């Protein structure tokens, strides 16, 4: 089964900018951009990694492995997922993760990918809370390819039984939306 990791990185970072920062994916975390941490973990899985971003985000493009950028003209997470899935239509499944979640461990990504071999819809779960990544088998291609707006894949997730992948990795729950989120995570 060929699984692609789709990293969502097409947002405008409005809350982070409003809290006094630049684009959150470019903000420094332990000396490197937030998105670089996310990508390093994704690439370390050995799975193919694609990053969904907007055409004008040239600084983000410089962080993306060659040939792995998917351009999306909208910042809605639904539009981003649809663009990523359509660009990788020859894959058997997808792990969807977010560019602003730099603490998801390689082992967690691999655990969800492994579960996707055995169930059509899977999701990381930590202490009973749903997190990322979320995995979809090819059976969900049509539903994912038509997503739009900001609700992401919630409707798809609620349309079928989803296998929870119980993990202890709190990185599956931690995202960075504001400067205070970033400062709090540096202390982890």
N, C-alpha and C positions, 0 to 999 in steps of 0.2 A: 504494500500500500504506500503510495507516494503522498506525503503530507507536506504542505507548505505552511510556514509560519508567516502570518500577515501582521505586520506591526503598523498600527494606526498612528499616523503622524501628520494629519492634515488639518488639525484644529488651529484656531487663531490665538490661543493662549490668552484670552481676554482677562480672566481672573488673575492670572499670574502677573500680567502687565499692570492691571489695576492695583495690585498689591505692591507695586514699585519695582518690578523686574522686567527683564527682556522676554523673549520667547522661552517658555519653561523648558522646552526640549534642548535649548542651547545653554541653559543655566549651568554653572559649574557645580559639580558634585564630586568631591574628592579629586579635584583637579581636571576633571573631564566633563564634557556635556552629558546631561541626563540621558539623552537619546543614545549616546555612545555606550553607556552601561547596558541599556536595554538590548542594543544590537549585539554587543559582545556576548551576552548570555544566550541570545537566540542563535547566533552563528555557532557557538560552542556546542550546540545540540547535534550538529552535523546535518540538520534538515535544511532545505532551501528556505531562505528568508527573503521576503519582499516587504518594502516599506511604502505605504500609501501616504503621499504628500501632495501639496499644492505646487503648481509650476513656479510661483514666485518665491518659494522658500529655498533659495539657492544655498544659504548657509547650512540648512538641513541636508540638502542634496549631497554636500561634500562628505557627510558622514555615512552615506549609504553605500554598501558594497556595489561595485560596478555591475550594471545590468539588472539591478534589483529594485529600482525605483518604479513605482506605479503612480502616475499623475492623476489626481482627482481635482476637478475644478470647483468642488463644493467642500465645505468644511464639516458638513453633517456626517456623523458617524455612520449612519445608514448608507449614505452615498459612498463613503470611504470603503466600507465592507464590500458593497456591490462592485466597486471598481477593482478592488483587490481580488475578489473571487473571479470576476470576468477575465482579468489579466492572467489568471492561473487556472483557467478552465480545464486544463489537461491533468490536474492533480485529482487524487482520490479523496482528499480531505484537507481541512484547513484548521490551524490553530489561530485564533484571533487574540491578539494581545495589544496593549496600549503602549505607545512610546513613552508615556510619562510614568511607567511602572518599572523603574530600573533595578528593583530588588528581587524580582522573580528569579529564583535559582534555576540553573540549568536542569537540575534533577526534577524540578517541578514541571518544567516544560516537557521533559521527556516522559514523565509519569502520565501527563494528560495525553500526550501523543500515543503512548502505549495503550491507554484506555480506549482511544479512538479506533484502534484495531478491533475492539470487541463490542463497541456500542456506537450507534450512529450519532449520538449527541452526548457530549461529556463536558464537565465543567469543574474547575478547581474549587475545592471547598476547604476552608480553614476555620476550625472551631465552630462549625455549623453555618458559617457565612459564605455565600457564593462569591467567587473571585474570578481572576483571570489566570491563565488563558481559558478560553472556551473552544471546544473542538466540534467540528461538523464534518460528517462524511458527505460524500458526493450526492447522496439522496436529497440533501438540502440545497443543492446548487441553485435551482430555480427560485426558491424562496429568498436566498441570500442575494442573488443577482439583481433583484428588483427593489431592494431596500432603498429608502430615501430618508432624508431628515435626520433628526437628532435622537431618535429612539433606539437606534442600533438594531440589534437582533433580538430584542426582548420578545417580540411577537413570535419569532421562530422558536425561541427557547421555550415558550409556553405552549407551543403547538404539538409537542411530543414529549415522551418521557426523557428526562435528562439524567444520565448517570453522574453522580457526584464522585469526584476523585478526592478522597480525604487526604489532605496534606497538612504539614505543620508549618509550612513556609509562609510567614506573615507578609512576605513580599508580594504574595498573590492578592493582597488586599490594599497595599499601600500605593497610592498614586500621589503625584505632586501637582497641585492646582494653584497654590499660592506660595509666596516667599516664605511664609511661616511653615508651610508643609515641608519645604526644602530644608529650612533650618532645623526642624524637628527630626528629619530623617538623617541629617548629618550626625546627630547625637546617637544614632542607633549603633 
